[in-house]
Amino acid sequence: MQLGINLGYWGAGMDGDNLAVAKEADRLGYAVCWAAEAYGSDAATVLSWVAAQTERIDVGSAIFQIPARQPAMTAMTAATLDTLSGGRFRLGLGVSGPQVSEGWYGVKFDKPLARTREYVEIVRRAMSRERLSYEGEHWTLPLPGGPGKPLKLTVHPQREHIPLYIAAIGPKNLEQTGEIADGALLIFPAAEHLEETTLTHLRAGREKAGKTLDGFDVCPTLPLAVGADKDLAALADTFRPYTALYVGGMGSAKQNFYNRLARRMGYEKEAAEIQEKYLSGDKQGAAAAIPQDLIDKTTLLGSVERIADRMKAYADAGVTTLSLAPAGFTLEERLASLRAGTEALEHAGLA
């Protein structure tokens, strides 16, 4: 199992620290550095900056939002980043959510699976540098009856095949991801529930494509907080606002993919209470309602030895790249967490 680093969203006041974290991850031999986007910083610019100041670590979008870009533009960006980084780019895609898609981009959040499938097909065709033509429900290239003609990407990516990931949570999305992608970007994964919540659906998709999970990158992001095992409750409290935001407030009452995941993991009553409190404005109450067990199962907490045991559980469950989001109020604390991640991987015998 390899380690990655997830820098999350840029512009939160730690930009200089984030670059230092990426450089240290590069020095320590981490496999990939991911950056995200929502409705603030864009991931492409951040990844360009990180790639220019690192040497070996891959840079990946987690995610480029599908409603934000036409698929041909995404292919152009991927090819450019792969070229500028010397073949170190990984393309992660996702549909975002209805609030961002419709409120920020003005793109209707409908038929996300069909839209994703068409988007991936167009991106792959464009990146392969064949003349681009496509007839689908959501995109038609070139537009009929006009001056457009099939064009070919003029940039040559460093690699013939740029790895393509999809952020997936729900069963149907996971199955399609297994069918059409090279990897899956996961959030809130519990090693104990990975088979029934995730891998069984990915495996079904791979079988549709006549493939197995061999070579498919199962890549969850886990927050990391290092400390004494006797302080697990305090370490878990570090991530209460984060977990409350996703389980309680990400999306709407009817469409919250993370809330549904928590329910599938057995936290039906708790997930409902967290969401009710969060959406009513009681964010502190929502955070307090999160069971410590839920946080512990979906993060890495405690001593290096305890984290090593958890890493081994994820590796045994089928994770191939474990991306860390190290906690810390200072740069030195975040760098220390990063080094502890490497130490834990070695302690687990997975390096």
N, C-alpha and C positions, 0 to 999 in steps of 0.2 A: 504494500500500500504506500502511495506517495502522499506527501503533504502539500497543500496549497495555502494561500493567504487570501482572505477576502477583505478588501479595503472599504467595502460598502459605498456609501454616497460621499462624494467630494463636497467641500464647501461648508463643513460643519465646524470649522475653526481649527482643524488639526491637519491641514493640508501638508505643511512642511513635515510634520511628524509622520504622516502617511507615506511620504516619499522615503523617509529614513527607514520605516518599517519594510517597505518594498525592497530597498537596497540590502537590508539585513537578511531578509528572506532569500534574496538572490545569493548572498554570501554563504548562507547556511545550506543551500542546495534544495530549497523548496522548488516544487515542480512548476507552479503556476501562480500568478497574481491576478485576481479578479477585481473588477470595478463595476459598480452598479449605476443605474440612472433611474429617476422617477420623473420629477418635474423641477429639477434644479440643475446640477451639473450633468453634462452628457458624458457617457462612458468613453467614447472614441477619443476625445481630447485628452482625458486623463490617461488612457492607455498609451497614447503617443508619448506623453511626458514621461511616464514610467519606463517605457521601452527604451527611450533615448538615454536613460540614466542607469540602466541595468545591463547585464551581459548575457546571462544564461537563462534566467527564469522566463517561462512563457507568460504572455499577458492575455487575459481573456475577458470578454464582455459577459457580465452576469447581472443584468442582461442588456442587449439592445432591444428596445421595445418595438414590436412589430407595427403598432399603429403610428409610430413616430416617423417611419421611413418607408419609401417605396422599396420593394425588394431589390431592384437593380442598384439603388444607392447603397444598400447594405452590402451587396456584392462588391461594389467599388471600394467601400470603406475597408472591408475585410481584406481584399487584395492589397490595398495600399498599406495597411498596418502589417500584413504579413511580409511585404517587401521591405518596409522601413525597419522592421524588427529583426530581419534576417531569418525569417521562418519561425517566429515564436508566437504567432497569434492563434487564439482559439475563439471561435464565434459562438457565443451563447445568445439564444433568442427566447422571447416570451411575449405573450399577448398582453401583459400588464393586467389591469383590472378595469371594470366599467367606469369608475370615477375618473381615473386618469385618461383612459382611452377617449371617453366622450366629453369629459370636462376640460381636458388640456389639449387634446389633439383633434377633437371634433370628429372622431371616427367611431361609428356605431359598434358597440361591443356585442356582435351577434355571430353565431356560427364560428366560435374561436378555433375549433378543431379543423374545420374545412379551410379556414383562412390560413392557419399555420401550415397545413399540408401544401397548399398552393404556394405560399411564400417560400417554403423550403425548396420546393421544386424549381422555382424561378431563380432563387439565389444559387442553387447548385449549378443550374445550366449556365448562368452568367459567369460564375467563377471558373467553370470548365472552359470558358472562352469559345463556346460555340455561338453561332448567330442566334440571337435571342428572339424567339417567338413563343407565344403561349396563349392557349384558349381555356379559360376557366370561369368559374362563377364569380370570382372576386377580381381577377385581373385578366385583361386581354392585351397582348402585346404582339405586334404594333396595334394601335387603335384602328379599327376598320374604317375604310372610306376616307382616309386622310393621307397626309404626306409622309407619315412614319414608315420606316422600313426596318427590318431586322438588323440590329447592330451587334458588334462583338466587342467585348471588354478589351481595351488597349493595354491595360496594365498586366504584367505577368507576375502572378503571385510567386513567392519563393518556392512554395511547395505545390505539387499537383493537387493535393487534397488537403484543404484546411479543415481541421476537426470542427464539427458542428454539434452544438449542445442545445437542448431545449429545457427551460425551466418547467417542471411538471410536478403536480401535486395530486390531482384527481385520477381515479382509475382509468378513465378513457384517455385522458391526456398522456398518462404514463404509457399506456399500451401503444398509442400512436408514436410517442417518442422512441420507444424501443424499435418500432418499425422503420422510422425515417431518419433517425439521428445517430450520431456517434457516441453520445453521452447524455446523461440526465443531470441537471442541476437541481438539487433537493434542499429543502429547508425544513427544520423541525423534525428530523428523522430520529427515531429511537431504534437502536440496534435490536432491541427485543421485539419490535414490531415491523422491522424492515421487510421481512418476507411477505407478510400478508398485506401490508399497506403499499408496498412499492415493487419489490422484485417480481412477484407473481404476475403483475401487469406488464412490467418491462419485458419479462420473458415471453409472454404471450405475443407481444408485438414483434419481438425478434423472430419468433417462430413463423409469424405471418410473412416475414421477409426472407424466410429460409435460413435464418442465422441463429446463433446462440448468444449468450451473454459474454462469451470469450471476446476480448478486445473492446467491449463496450465499457465506457467510463462511467461508473456510478459515483457521483461527486456531490456529497452534501456539504453544507457550510454549518459549522458548529461554533458558537461562542466559547471562549476559553478563559477561565479564571483560575489562576494557580494560587494555592494557599494550603494551610494545614487542614487535614481531614476533619479535625474537631470544629472547624469553622465553616462547614458546608452550608449551613443555613444562611450565614452572612454572605457567602460567595453566591449562593442562589439568588439572594436579594438583589445582587448587582444586575441581574437579567430580568427582574420582574417587569419593569417598564417596557422592555423590548418584547417580552412574551405577551404582555397585555395588549400592546399595539397590534400585533399580528393576529392573535387569537380573538381579541375583542373588537378591534377597530379597523382592521385592514379590509376594505370592501364595505359592503352593506350588510344589513341583517339577513337578507336573502342570499347574498353572494359573497361569502367569506370562505375562501378555499382552505385557509389555515384553521379556521374554526371547525370545518368539516373533518380535517385531518385529525385534530385533537379528539373529536368524537369517535372517529374510527379506531383511535388508540385506546378507547375505553373511558375517556373523560367526558361522557355525554352530559351529565349534570353540571360538572364544573365549567365546561365550555359554554354552556348556555348562560350560566351566572356571570362569567367573565364578560361575555358579549353584552348582556343586558346592562351591566354596570357601566361598561365603557361607553356604549352608545347613548346612555343617559347622562353622560358627563362626569361620572364618578370614576375617574381614571385610577385614583389611589385605591378605591374599593376593588376595582377590577384586578389591579396588581396583587392586592392582598388575597384575592380569591384563588389565585393560581396555586395549585398543590406543589409543594417543593419537589415531589416525585416527578411531576411533569417537567419541571425545569431541569432536574438532575438527569433525566433520561434524554434530553434534547440539547444538552450542553456538555462541556468537559470541565469538571470541577474537582479541586482538591490538590493533593500532592502529585508529584511526578509519577509515583508508583500507581496511584489510583487512576490517573489519566491514562497511563500505559495500559492498565487493565481494560479501560473503556475503549481505547483505540483498538486493542486486540479483538474486543467484542464486535466492533464495527467491521474490522477486516474479515473476521469469521462470518459475519452476516452477509458480506458481499460488496462492501465499499472498496473502491479501487483508488480514489483520490479523496482525501479528507481535507477540506479547506477550513482553516481556522480563522476566527475573528477574535483576536486577543484583546481582553479587557485591560484597562489601566487608565488612571487619571493623569499619568505623566508618560512621556516618551520612554523613559527608562523602564517603567513598569510594563509597557507594551512590548518593548524589546526583550525584556526578561521572560515574558510569557512566550514569545516567539522561540527563544532558545530552549525553554522548558518543553515546548512542543517537539523539538528535535530530540531532546534528551528522552522524552517519553517514548517516542517512536523507536529509538534504539533500545530502550529498556524492555519494550514489548517484543523485541526481536523482529521488527518489521522493516528496519532500515535497509 
